[in-house]
């Protein structure tokens, strides 16, 4: 190159860069500056550098700091040997370049790098550098603190050792490459990691690359911030919010009714449903009226894995809301005699510390829950609360007892367990149930008060009805007594002349001492006299008002006796008898003569109502605390107005009736304290319904 340049061109080029052409002496003690035509003194550093340049015949350089000026100036001296064809170098080109800005920039860059290195080194976040194969090259103290590794345990390891899911880092990098971010930095990506002990952690990942040389080699910088506590707090807040929403929804459903059974069902379903609190089983106890025991009211849930499989399979047919799951659970439970229902139905737990109840210490957990109004969590190693009786009854070693507290004190307890799945009951579960218990206690208390109010209203209505019936009976009795007394007097006055008329007419008829044209009139006199005698006898019988002679006996033989007495009359009327008797019917306190007369009068009315034949149905049923006797015919029936009057004296729907038969029936049934009413429809028939109370 030097050969192609003229001396003038070379000199001009060198001067442009503040260069010099130097010729050293043999010992390189001084240099001749051929451009400035002067000797150039050198120090030992320059001398050593020039000797090395001449001997090695290669470019050498140095940077010198000038302290003569402020701020200091940095100059880079470059020594270039000029190698002629004969190979002996005695000519050196010296180039001096001001590199002050470069040096200062490098110093600032070094200081910045050192500062950031110190920040990274002492950062509480985990910072790793990874090579292109994702092997860990370096890590800071934060990484060692968070993950529990020493530096030598991780350097050289693949970074996947930090993550819980295999391939998590590779998937993230692949996503970052496929969908590049404008800044080139993936920030705050939520991921799950694990520490040295494989304890799961939640982390926010920041990931980016840096170029480490001019060849394009890059390395990854991975930053992981441990947010496990923050995530747990967020999850706790989310769960609390979810529980508040659930409790609010459940409370709305529970407070929508005042039916105690519906409320108890809703509570149990809410506690056990997947959309609720997810316990396997739940039991509800309410304190007895005397305050001495907890009485089992309702339970829900399977008793063993087999029942659980049946129940949970049917409940999981389709996703449902909490309101839907309540009705579904009821339909699944209906007709299923799950053992928890059998167990709680007869369970009474003593809750007083009294020597009279020696077994009460076996239920110390229940006693303390009621006494102190605090939740009790029974665990497997709890020797105080986990007694043999508790194990036997609930067949589990872990359960929670939550008191239901109203403004007047504890009204019951809710018991929950996970006997099927074995899931641990934690403190958070108790806190949720305690909040829930406050709501359900109000609902139960309101329902119980409403139930008591209903009972009181029913008692008042029953008392009112009893008083009304008593008043009606009293008025009727007084009226009938007057009628009876008057009828008896009239009957005595009428009877003698009536007997005389009937006797004389019968004598004339029997002797035939009458004109033939008067025979028909004579027969009418005899028939009407006989009918009047019947009315007089009935009137006198009613007027006597005999007290019943009650004796414990069965009602079926009495009814069968009447059917036997009237069998010929019934058969002649082409009437079919249907019997519907329960196999077992309790005995009753009856006056058999009165009941015979009652049944005769009703059946005779039925026979007369079925002039063209029909069906006479007799039913005897054993009911709760009562025995029912139903007598039904398929006769002509009565209107509503007629039914309202049938028990009035002398009212009859028959052409030749006295109107006293049903009045006698009513009187005899009142003497037996029986309930009775008549149902009839014109053209379809009539049914007498009589209810006898069981003896006390």
C-alpha positions as CSV (number, residue, x, y, z in Angstrom):
1,X,0.0,0.0,0.0
2,X,2.8,2.4,0.9
3,X,4.4,1.8,-2.5
4,X,1.2,3.1,-4.2
5,X,1.2,6.3,-2.2
6,X,3.5,9.2,-2.8
7,X,5.4,10.6,0.1
8,X,3.3,13.7,0.1
9,X,0.0,11.6,0.1
10,X,1.3,9.5,3.0
11,X,2.3,12.5,5.0
12,X,-1.0,14.2,4.4
13,X,-2.9,11.1,5.5
14,X,-0.9,10.7,8.7
15,X,-1.3,14.4,9.6
16,X,-5.0,14.1,9.4
17,X,-5.1,11.7,12.3
18,X,-2.4,13.5,14.3
19,X,0.1,10.9,13.2
20,X,3.8,10.9,13.0
21,X,6.5,9.0,11.1
22,X,9.2,8.0,13.5
23,X,12.7,6.6,12.9
24,X,14.3,5.1,16.0
25,X,18.0,4.7,16.7
26,X,19.5,1.3,17.0
27,X,18.8,1.1,20.8
28,X,15.5,2.9,20.5
29,X,16.5,5.5,23.0
30,X,15.1,8.3,20.9
31,X,13.0,8.7,17.8
32,X,13.3,11.1,14.9
33,X,10.1,12.8,14.0
34,X,10.5,13.0,10.2
35,X,7.3,15.2,9.8
36,X,8.3,17.8,12.4
37,X,12.0,17.3,11.8
38,X,12.9,16.9,15.5
39,X,13.9,14.3,17.9
40,X,11.2,12.8,20.0
41,X,12.0,11.6,23.5
42,X,10.4,8.5,24.8
43,X,9.8,7.0,28.2
44,X,10.4,3.3,29.1
45,X,6.8,2.3,28.4
46,X,7.0,3.7,24.9
47,X,10.4,2.2,24.4
48,X,9.2,-1.3,25.5
49,X,6.2,-1.0,23.3
50,X,8.2,0.1,20.2
51,X,10.8,-2.7,20.7
52,X,8.0,-5.2,20.9
53,X,6.4,-3.7,17.7
54,X,9.8,-3.8,15.8
55,X,10.6,-7.3,17.0
56,X,7.2,-8.8,16.4
57,X,6.5,-6.6,13.4
58,X,2.9,-6.2,14.5
59,X,0.7,-3.3,15.5
60,X,0.9,-2.2,19.2
61,X,-1.2,0.3,21.1
62,X,-1.6,2.0,24.4
63,X,-4.0,4.4,26.0
64,X,-2.6,7.2,28.1
65,X,-4.3,9.6,30.4
66,X,-3.2,13.2,30.4
67,X,-3.4,14.9,33.8
68,X,-2.3,18.3,32.4
69,X,-5.9,19.3,31.6
70,X,-9.2,19.1,33.4
71,X,-11.1,17.1,32.7
72,X,-8.4,14.6,31.8
73,X,-7.9,13.6,28.2
74,X,-7.4,10.0,27.0
75,X,-5.3,9.3,24.0
76,X,-4.7,6.0,22.3
77,X,-1.3,5.7,20.7
78,X,-1.0,3.2,17.9
79,X,2.4,2.0,16.6
80,X,2.4,0.5,13.1
81,X,5.7,-1.0,11.8
82,X,6.4,-0.3,8.1
83,X,7.8,-3.5,6.7
84,X,9.8,-3.0,3.5
85,X,10.6,-5.7,1.0
86,X,14.0,-6.5,2.5
87,X,12.2,-7.2,5.8
88,X,14.2,-4.9,8.1
89,X,11.9,-2.5,9.8
90,X,13.3,0.8,11.0
91,X,10.3,2.9,10.2
92,X,7.2,3.3,12.5
93,X,4.0,5.2,12.0
94,X,2.5,6.5,15.2
95,X,-1.2,7.4,15.3
96,X,-2.6,9.3,18.3
97,X,-6.4,9.2,18.6
98,X,-8.4,11.0,21.3
99,X,-10.5,8.3,22.9
100,X,-11.7,10.4,25.9
101,X,-15.4,10.0,25.1
102,X,-15.0,6.3,24.4
103,X,-13.2,5.7,27.7
104,X,-15.6,7.8,29.7
105,X,-18.5,5.9,28.1
106,X,-17.0,2.6,28.9
107,X,-16.4,3.7,32.5
108,X,-20.0,4.8,32.8
109,X,-21.1,1.5,31.2
110,X,-19.0,-0.5,33.6
111,X,-20.3,1.4,36.6
112,X,-23.9,0.9,35.4
113,X,-23.2,-2.8,34.8
114,X,-21.6,-3.1,38.2
115,X,-24.6,-1.3,39.8
116,X,-27.1,-3.6,38.1
117,X,-25.0,-6.6,38.8
118,X,-25.1,-5.7,42.5
119,X,-28.9,-5.1,42.3
120,X,-29.3,-8.5,40.6
121,X,-27.0,-10.2,43.0
122,X,-28.9,-8.8,46.0
123,X,-32.4,-8.9,44.5
124,X,-35.0,-10.9,46.5
125,X,-36.2,-12.2,43.1
126,X,-34.6,-15.2,41.5
127,X,-32.5,-14.2,38.5
128,X,-30.9,-16.9,36.3
129,X,-28.9,-16.7,33.1
130,X,-29.4,-19.6,30.7
131,X,-27.4,-20.6,27.6
132,X,-29.0,-21.4,24.3
133,X,-29.7,-25.0,25.6
134,X,-31.5,-23.5,28.6
135,X,-28.8,-24.7,31.0
136,X,-28.3,-22.5,34.1
137,X,-25.1,-20.5,33.8
138,X,-25.5,-18.2,36.8
139,X,-27.9,-17.3,39.6
140,X,-28.2,-14.7,42.3
141,X,-28.7,-15.0,46.0
142,X,-32.4,-14.5,45.7
143,X,-32.6,-17.6,43.5
144,X,-30.8,-19.6,46.2
145,X,-33.1,-18.3,48.9
146,X,-36.3,-18.9,47.0
147,X,-35.5,-22.3,45.6
148,X,-33.3,-23.6,48.4
149,X,-30.4,-24.7,46.2
150,X,-26.7,-23.9,46.5
151,X,-25.2,-22.3,43.3
152,X,-23.2,-25.4,42.4
153,X,-26.3,-27.6,42.6
154,X,-28.0,-25.6,39.8
155,X,-25.2,-24.4,37.5
156,X,-25.2,-26.7,34.5
157,X,-28.7,-28.1,35.2
158,X,-31.5,-27.6,32.8
159,X,-33.8,-24.9,33.9
160,X,-36.8,-27.2,33.8
161,X,-35.8,-28.4,37.3
162,X,-37.3,-25.2,38.6
163,X,-40.8,-25.8,37.1
164,X,-43.6,-28.0,38.3
165,X,-44.9,-28.9,34.9
166,X,-42.5,-30.6,32.5
167,X,-41.8,-28.5,29.4
168,X,-43.3,-25.4,30.9
169,X,-40.3,-23.2,30.1
170,X,-40.0,-24.6,26.6
171,X,-43.7,-23.9,25.8
172,X,-43.3,-20.4,27.1
173,X,-40.2,-19.7,24.9
174,X,-41.9,-21.3,21.9
175,X,-45.0,-19.0,22.4
176,X,-42.7,-16.0,22.8
177,X,-40.9,-16.8,19.5
178,X,-44.1,-17.6,17.6
179,X,-45.8,-14.5,18.9
180,X,-43.0,-12.0,19.5
181,X,-43.7,-9.1,21.9
182,X,-42.8,-5.7,20.7
183,X,-40.5,-5.0,23.7
184,X,-39.0,-8.5,23.4
185,X,-39.6,-9.1,27.1
186,X,-42.2,-11.4,28.5
187,X,-43.3,-9.9,31.8
188,X,-45.3,-11.2,34.8
189,X,-46.3,-14.5,33.3
190,X,-47.9,-16.6,36.0
191,X,-46.3,-20.0,36.3
192,X,-46.0,-22.8,38.8
193,X,-42.6,-23.7,40.2
194,X,-41.2,-26.0,42.8
195,X,-38.3,-25.7,45.2
196,X,-35.6,-28.1,46.1
197,X,-38.0,-30.0,48.4
198,X,-40.6,-30.2,45.6
199,X,-42.9,-27.8,47.5
200,X,-45.2,-26.1,44.9
201,X,-44.8,-22.4,44.4
202,X,-46.5,-19.7,42.3
203,X,-44.2,-17.4,40.4
204,X,-44.4,-14.5,38.0
205,X,-41.9,-15.1,35.2
206,X,-40.0,-12.4,33.3
207,X,-38.0,-13.7,30.3
208,X,-35.8,-12.0,27.7
209,X,-32.6,-12.6,25.7
210,X,-29.3,-10.7,25.5
211,X,-26.5,-10.9,22.9
212,X,-23.2,-11.8,24.5
213,X,-20.8,-11.5,21.5
214,X,-20.5,-10.3,17.9
215,X,-21.2,-13.8,16.6
216,X,-24.8,-13.4,17.5
217,X,-24.7,-15.9,20.5
218,X,-27.5,-15.0,22.9
219,X,-28.4,-16.1,26.4
220,X,-31.7,-16.1,28.2
221,X,-32.3,-14.0,31.4
222,X,-35.0,-15.7,33.5
223,X,-36.4,-13.8,36.5
224,X,-38.9,-15.6,38.8
225,X,-40.7,-13.7,41.6
226,X,-42.2,-15.8,44.3
227,X,-45.9,-14.8,44.7
228,X,-47.1,-17.9,46.6
229,X,-48.2,-15.9,49.6
230,X,-49.9,-13.3,47.3
231,X,-51.6,-16.0,45.3
232,X,-52.7,-17.7,48.5
233,X,-54.1,-14.4,49.7
234,X,-55.9,-13.9,46.4
235,X,-57.2,-17.4,46.5
236,X,-58.4,-16.9,50.1
237,X,-60.1,-13.6,49.1
238,X,-61.7,-15.4,46.1
239,X,-62.8,-18.3,48.3
240,X,-64.2,-15.9,50.9
241,X,-66.1,-13.9,48.2
242,X,-67.4,-17.2,46.7
243,X,-68.5,-18.3,50.2
244,X,-70.2,-15.0,50.8
245,X,-72.0,-15.4,47.5
246,X,-73.0,-19.0,48.3
247,X,-74.1,-18.1,51.8
248,X,-76.2,-15.2,50.4
249,X,-77.8,-17.5,47.8
250,X,-78.5,-20.2,50.4
251,X,-79.9,-17.7,52.8
252,X,-82.2,-16.4,50.2
253,X,-83.5,-19.9,49.5
254,X,-83.8,-20.8,53.2
255,X,-85.6,-17.6,54.1
256,X,-88.1,-18.1,51.3
257,X,-90.0,-20.6,53.3
258,X,-91.2,-21.0,56.9
259,X,-91.7,-24.8,56.6
260,X,-89.3,-26.3,59.1
261,X,-88.8,-29.5,57.1
262,X,-88.0,-27.6,53.9
263,X,-85.5,-25.4,55.8
264,X,-83.7,-28.4,57.3
265,X,-83.6,-30.1,54.0
266,X,-82.1,-26.9,52.3
267,X,-79.5,-26.5,55.0
268,X,-78.3,-30.1,54.7
269,X,-78.2,-30.0,50.9
270,X,-76.3,-26.7,51.0
271,X,-73.7,-28.2,53.3
272,X,-73.2,-31.4,51.3
273,X,-73.7,-30.2,47.7
274,X,-70.8,-29.7,45.3
275,X,-72.1,-26.2,44.7
276,X,-72.2,-25.7,48.4
277,X,-69.7,-26.5,51.1
278,X,-68.8,-30.0,49.7
279,X,-69.0,-32.1,52.9
280,X,-69.8,-35.8,52.5
281,X,-72.5,-35.9,55.2
282,X,-74.4,-33.6,57.5
283,X,-76.6,-34.1,60.6
284,X,-79.0,-31.7,62.2
285,X,-79.9,-31.8,65.9
286,X,-82.3,-29.5,67.7
287,X,-82.5,-29.0,71.5
288,X,-85.5,-30.6,73.1
289,X,-88.2,-28.5,74.8
290,X,-86.8,-29.4,78.3
291,X,-83.3,-28.4,77.2
292,X,-81.8,-31.7,78.3
293,X,-81.1,-33.4,75.0
294,X,-80.2,-32.8,71.4
295,X,-82.8,-34.6,69.3
296,X,-81.8,-35.9,65.8
297,X,-84.0,-34.2,63.2
298,X,-82.6,-34.9,59.8
299,X,-79.4,-36.2,58.1
300,X,-78.2,-36.3,54.5
301,X,-75.4,-38.2,52.7
302,X,-74.3,-41.7,52.1
303,X,-73.2,-44.1,54.9
304,X,-70.6,-46.0,52.8
305,X,-68.8,-45.9,49.4
306,X,-71.5,-48.0,47.8
307,X,-74.3,-45.6,48.8
308,X,-72.0,-42.7,47.8
309,X,-71.5,-44.1,44.3
310,X,-75.2,-44.4,43.8
311,X,-76.1,-41.0,45.2
312,X,-73.2,-39.0,43.6
313,X,-73.6,-40.7,40.3
314,X,-77.3,-39.6,40.0
315,X,-76.5,-36.1,41.2
316,X,-73.7,-35.6,38.6
317,X,-75.8,-36.3,35.5
318,X,-75.7,-32.6,34.5
319,X,-74.4,-29.4,35.9
320,X,-76.9,-27.7,38.2
321,X,-77.3,-24.5,40.3
322,X,-77.6,-24.8,44.0
323,X,-81.4,-24.3,43.8
324,X,-81.6,-27.1,41.3
325,X,-79.4,-29.5,43.2
326,X,-81.7,-29.1,46.3
327,X,-84.7,-30.5,44.4
328,X,-82.5,-33.1,42.7
329,X,-81.1,-34.3,46.0
330,X,-84.6,-34.6,47.4
331,X,-85.8,-36.6,44.4
332,X,-82.7,-38.9,44.7
333,X,-83.2,-39.3,48.4
334,X,-86.9,-40.0,48.3
335,X,-87.6,-43.6,49.0
336,X,-84.0,-44.3,49.9
337,X,-83.6,-45.7,53.4
338,X,-80.0,-44.5,53.8
339,X,-78.6,-45.6,57.1
340,X,-77.8,-42.0,58.3
341,X,-81.6,-41.4,58.3
342,X,-82.2,-44.5,60.4
343,X,-79.5,-43.5,62.8
344,X,-80.5,-39.9,63.4
345,X,-84.3,-40.6,63.7
346,X,-84.0,-42.2,67.1
347,X,-80.8,-40.4,68.4
348,X,-81.0,-38.3,71.5
349,X,-77.8,-36.9,72.9
350,X,-77.7,-35.8,76.6
351,X,-76.1,-32.4,76.9
352,X,-76.0,-31.9,80.7
353,X,-73.3,-32.8,83.1
354,X,-75.4,-34.7,85.6
355,X,-74.7,-38.0,87.5
356,X,-78.2,-39.0,86.5
357,X,-76.9,-39.2,82.9
358,X,-73.7,-41.3,83.3
359,X,-73.4,-41.6,79.5
360,X,-73.2,-37.8,79.0
361,X,-69.3,-37.8,79.2
362,X,-69.3,-39.8,76.0
363,X,-70.9,-36.7,74.3
364,X,-68.5,-34.1,75.8
365,X,-68.0,-32.5,72.4
366,X,-71.7,-31.9,72.0
367,X,-72.1,-30.7,75.6
368,X,-69.2,-28.2,75.2
369,X,-70.5,-27.0,71.8
370,X,-73.8,-26.2,73.4
371,X,-72.5,-24.9,76.7
372,X,-69.8,-22.5,75.3
373,X,-71.4,-21.8,71.9
374,X,-68.1,-22.7,70.1
375,X,-67.3,-24.9,67.1
376,X,-65.7,-28.2,68.1
377,X,-63.4,-29.9,65.6
378,X,-62.8,-33.6,66.5
379,X,-59.5,-35.0,65.1
380,X,-58.2,-38.6,65.0
381,X,-55.9,-38.3,68.1
382,X,-58.5,-36.3,70.2
383,X,-58.8,-38.6,73.2
384,X,-61.1,-36.2,75.0
385,X,-63.8,-35.7,72.4
386,X,-63.3,-38.8,70.1
387,X,-65.0,-41.3,72.4
388,X,-66.0,-44.9,71.6
389,X,-69.6,-43.8,71.3
390,X,-68.8,-41.0,68.8
391,X,-66.7,-43.5,66.8
392,X,-69.6,-46.1,66.8
393,X,-72.3,-43.6,65.9
394,X,-70.6,-41.7,63.2
395,X,-68.1,-44.3,62.0
396,X,-65.4,-41.7,61.4
397,X,-62.6,-40.2,63.4
398,X,-62.9,-36.6,62.2
399,X,-66.0,-34.4,62.4
400,X,-67.0,-30.9,63.2
401,X,-69.8,-29.7,65.5
402,X,-71.2,-26.2,64.8
403,X,-73.6,-24.7,67.3
404,X,-76.7,-22.9,66.0
405,X,-77.1,-19.8,68.1
406,X,-80.2,-17.6,68.2
407,X,-80.7,-14.5,70.3
408,X,-82.0,-16.6,73.1
409,X,-79.1,-19.1,73.1
410,X,-78.1,-22.4,71.3
411,X,-81.1,-24.0,69.6
412,X,-79.2,-27.0,68.1
413,X,-76.1,-28.1,66.3
414,X,-74.9,-29.0,62.8
415,X,-72.5,-31.9,62.5
416,X,-70.5,-32.4,59.3
417,X,-67.8,-35.0,58.2
418,X,-66.0,-36.4,55.2
419,X,-66.3,-40.0,56.2
420,X,-66.3,-41.2,52.6
421,X,-63.5,-39.2,51.0
422,X,-61.4,-38.6,54.1
423,X,-60.8,-35.0,53.1
424,X,-59.4,-33.1,56.1
425,X,-61.6,-30.5,57.8
426,X,-59.6,-27.3,58.2
427,X,-60.0,-24.1,60.1
428,X,-61.3,-22.3,57.1
429,X,-64.1,-24.8,56.8
430,X,-65.2,-24.0,60.4
431,X,-65.1,-20.3,59.7
432,X,-67.3,-20.7,56.7
433,X,-69.8,-22.9,58.6
434,X,-69.8,-20.5,61.5
435,X,-70.9,-17.7,59.3
436,X,-73.4,-20.0,57.6
437,X,-74.7,-21.1,61.1
438,X,-75.6,-17.5,62.0
439,X,-77.9,-17.4,59.0
440,X,-79.5,-20.8,59.4
441,X,-80.1,-20.2,63.1
442,X,-82.3,-17.3,62.3
443,X,-84.2,-19.3,59.7
444,X,-84.7,-22.3,62.0
445,X,-85.8,-20.1,64.9
446,X,-88.3,-18.3,62.7
447,X,-89.6,-21.6,61.4
448,X,-89.9,-23.1,64.8
449,X,-91.7,-20.1,66.1
450,X,-94.0,-20.2,63.0
451,X,-94.6,-24.0,63.6
452,X,-95.5,-23.3,67.2
453,X,-97.7,-20.4,66.1
454,X,-99.4,-22.8,63.7
455,X,-99.9,-25.3,66.5
456,X,-101.4,-22.6,68.6
457,X,-103.6,-21.5,65.8
458,X,-104.7,-25.1,65.1
459,X,-105.3,-25.6,68.9
460,X,-107.4,-22.4,68.9
461,X,-109.3,-23.4,65.8
462,X,-109.8,-26.9,67.3
463,X,-111.0,-25.3,70.6
464,X,-113.2,-22.9,68.7
465,X,-114.6,-25.8,66.6
466,X,-115.1,-27.8,69.8
467,X,-116.9,-24.9,71.4
468,X,-119.0,-24.3,68.3
469,X,-120.0,-28.0,68.2
470,X,-120.6,-28.0,71.9
471,X,-122.8,-24.9,71.6
472,X,-124.7,-26.5,68.7
473,X,-125.1,-29.7,70.7
474,X,-126.3,-27.7,73.7
475,X,-128.7,-25.7,71.7
476,X,-129.8,-28.9,69.9
477,X,-130.1,-30.8,73.1
478,X,-132.2,-28.1,74.7
479,X,-134.4,-27.9,71.7
480,X,-134.6,-31.7,71.4
481,X,-135.3,-32.0,75.1
482,X,-138.2,-29.6,74.8
483,X,-139.3,-31.4,71.6
484,X,-138.9,-34.8,73.4
485,X,-140.8,-33.7,76.5
486,X,-143.6,-32.3,74.4
487,X,-143.5,-35.3,72.1
488,X,-143.7,-37.7,75.1
489,X,-146.7,-35.9,76.5
490,X,-148.4,-35.8,73.1
491,X,-147.5,-39.4,72.5
492,X,-149.1,-40.4,75.8
493,X,-152.2,-38.4,75.0
494,X,-152.5,-39.7,71.4
495,X,-151.5,-43.3,72.1
496,X,-154.6,-44.4,74.0
497,X,-157.2,-43.2,71.4
498,X,-154.8,-44.4,68.6
499,X,-154.7,-47.9,70.1
500,X,-158.4,-47.9,70.4
501,X,-158.9,-46.8,66.8
502,X,-156.4,-49.3,65.6
503,X,-157.9,-52.1,67.7
504,X,-161.5,-51.5,66.7
505,X,-160.5,-51.2,63.0
506,X,-158.5,-54.4,63.2
507,X,-161.5,-56.2,64.9
508,X,-163.9,-55.0,62.2
509,X,-161.5,-56.0,59.4
510,X,-160.8,-59.5,60.9
511,X,-164.6,-60.2,61.4
512,X,-165.4,-58.9,57.9
513,X,-168.2,-56.9,59.4
514,X,-168.1,-54.1,56.8
515,X,-169.5,-53.3,53.5
516,X,-167.3,-54.3,50.6
517,X,-167.1,-50.7,49.3
518,X,-165.5,-49.7,52.6
519,X,-162.7,-52.3,52.6
520,X,-160.1,-50.1,51.0
521,X,-160.8,-47.3,53.5
522,X,-160.5,-49.8,56.3
523,X,-157.1,-50.9,55.1
524,X,-155.9,-47.3,54.9
525,X,-157.0,-46.7,58.5
526,X,-155.0,-49.8,59.6
527,X,-151.9,-48.8,57.7
528,X,-151.9,-45.2,58.9
529,X,-152.6,-46.3,62.5
530,X,-149.7,-48.7,62.4
531,X,-147.5,-45.9,61.0
532,X,-148.6,-43.5,63.7
533,X,-147.9,-46.2,66.3
534,X,-144.3,-46.5,64.9
535,X,-143.8,-42.7,65.1
536,X,-145.1,-42.7,68.7
537,X,-142.8,-45.5,69.7
538,X,-139.8,-43.8,68.1
539,X,-140.7,-40.5,69.8
540,X,-141.0,-42.2,73.2
541,X,-137.7,-44.1,72.7
542,X,-135.9,-40.8,71.8
543,X,-137.5,-39.0,74.7
544,X,-136.2,-41.5,77.2
545,X,-132.6,-40.4,76.4
546,X,-130.9,-43.4,77.8
547,X,-127.2,-43.1,78.8
548,X,-124.9,-45.5,76.8
549,X,-123.4,-48.6,78.5
550,X,-119.9,-48.5,77.0
551,X,-117.9,-51.7,76.8
552,X,-114.6,-52.3,74.9
553,X,-115.4,-54.5,71.9
554,X,-114.8,-54.8,68.2
555,X,-117.0,-53.0,65.7
556,X,-116.9,-55.5,62.9
557,X,-119.1,-58.1,64.6
558,X,-121.7,-55.5,65.4
559,X,-121.9,-54.4,61.7
560,X,-122.0,-58.1,60.6
561,X,-124.9,-58.7,63.0
562,X,-126.9,-55.9,61.5
563,X,-126.2,-57.2,58.0
564,X,-127.4,-60.6,59.0
565,X,-130.6,-59.1,60.5
566,X,-131.3,-57.2,57.3
567,X,-130.0,-59.8,54.8
568,X,-133.4,-60.8,53.6
569,X,-134.6,-57.2,53.1
570,X,-131.3,-56.4,51.3
571,X,-131.5,-59.4,49.1
572,X,-135.2,-58.8,48.2
573,X,-134.2,-55.2,47.1
574,X,-131.6,-56.7,44.7
575,X,-128.7,-55.0,46.5
576,X,-125.1,-56.3,46.4
577,X,-123.0,-55.9,49.6
578,X,-119.3,-55.0,49.3
579,X,-117.1,-55.3,52.4
580,X,-113.8,-53.4,52.8
581,X,-112.4,-54.3,56.2
582,X,-108.8,-53.8,57.5
583,X,-107.3,-57.1,58.9
584,X,-106.5,-55.5,62.2
585,X,-108.9,-53.0,63.8
586,X,-108.5,-51.8,67.4
587,X,-111.4,-52.4,69.8
588,X,-113.6,-49.4,70.8
589,X,-115.7,-48.4,73.8
590,X,-119.2,-49.0,72.4
591,X,-122.8,-49.5,73.5
592,X,-123.6,-52.3,71.1
593,X,-127.4,-51.7,71.2
594,X,-127.0,-48.1,70.2
595,X,-124.5,-48.9,67.4
596,X,-126.8,-51.6,66.1
597,X,-129.6,-49.0,65.9
598,X,-127.3,-46.5,64.2
599,X,-126.2,-49.0,61.6
600,X,-129.8,-50.3,61.1
601,X,-131.1,-46.8,60.5
602,X,-128.4,-45.8,58.1
603,X,-128.6,-49.1,56.1
604,X,-132.4,-49.0,56.0
605,X,-132.2,-45.5,54.6
606,X,-129.7,-46.7,52.0
607,X,-131.9,-49.7,51.0
608,X,-134.9,-47.4,50.6
609,X,-132.8,-45.0,48.5
610,X,-132.0,-47.9,46.1
611,X,-135.5,-48.8,45.0
612,X,-134.2,-50.4,41.8
613,X,-131.3,-52.2,43.3
614,X,-127.7,-51.2,43.7
615,X,-124.5,-51.6,45.7
616,X,-124.1,-51.2,49.5
617,X,-120.5,-50.6,50.4
618,X,-119.3,-51.1,54.0
619,X,-115.7,-49.9,54.9
620,X,-113.9,-50.3,58.2
621,X,-110.4,-48.8,58.4
622,X,-107.9,-48.4,61.3
623,X,-106.6,-44.8,61.1
624,X,-104.2,-42.9,63.3
625,X,-105.9,-42.7,66.8
626,X,-109.3,-43.4,65.1
627,X,-111.4,-46.1,63.5
628,X,-113.5,-45.2,60.5
629,X,-116.8,-46.7,59.5
630,X,-118.1,-45.7,56.0
631,X,-121.5,-46.8,54.7
632,X,-122.1,-45.9,51.0
633,X,-125.0,-46.6,48.7
634,X,-125.6,-46.0,45.0
635,X,-129.1,-44.7,45.4
636,X,-130.8,-41.5,44.3
637,X,-128.7,-39.2,46.5
638,X,-129.6,-35.8,48.0
639,X,-129.1,-32.2,47.2
640,X,-126.8,-30.0,49.3
641,X,-129.8,-28.3,50.9
642,X,-131.3,-31.7,51.9
643,X,-128.0,-32.9,53.4
644,X,-127.8,-29.8,55.7
645,X,-131.3,-30.7,57.1
646,X,-131.2,-34.5,57.5
647,X,-130.4,-34.4,61.2
648,X,-133.3,-32.0,61.9
649,X,-136.2,-33.5,63.8
650,X,-139.1,-34.8,61.6
651,X,-137.2,-33.9,58.4
652,X,-137.5,-36.7,55.8
653,X,-137.1,-37.2,52.0
654,X,-139.3,-40.3,52.1
655,X,-143.0,-40.3,51.5
656,X,-143.7,-42.3,54.7
657,X,-140.7,-41.5,56.8
658,X,-140.9,-40.2,60.4
659,X,-137.9,-37.9,60.3
660,X,-136.6,-39.3,63.6
661,X,-134.3,-42.1,62.4
662,X,-131.2,-39.9,61.7
663,X,-131.9,-37.8,64.7
664,X,-131.5,-41.0,66.8
665,X,-128.3,-41.8,64.8
666,X,-126.9,-38.3,65.6
667,X,-127.9,-38.6,69.3
668,X,-126.3,-42.0,69.7
669,X,-123.1,-41.0,67.9
670,X,-122.8,-37.9,70.1
671,X,-123.1,-40.1,73.1
672,X,-120.0,-42.0,71.7
673,X,-118.1,-38.7,71.1
674,X,-117.8,-39.8,67.5
675,X,-117.3,-37.5,64.5
676,X,-119.6,-37.9,61.5
677,X,-120.7,-36.2,58.3
678,X,-122.6,-37.1,55.2
679,X,-121.5,-36.7,51.5
680,X,-124.1,-37.0,48.9
681,X,-124.6,-36.2,45.2
682,X,-128.0,-36.2,43.5
683,X,-128.3,-39.2,41.2
684,X,-125.0,-40.9,42.4
685,X,-125.6,-41.9,46.0
686,X,-124.9,-41.1,49.6
687,X,-122.0,-42.0,52.0
688,X,-122.1,-41.7,55.8
689,X,-118.6,-41.3,57.3
690,X,-118.2,-42.0,61.0
691,X,-115.0,-41.7,63.0
692,X,-114.7,-43.4,66.5
693,X,-111.8,-42.3,68.8
694,X,-109.6,-45.0,70.2
695,X,-109.9,-45.6,74.0
696,X,-107.2,-43.8,76.0
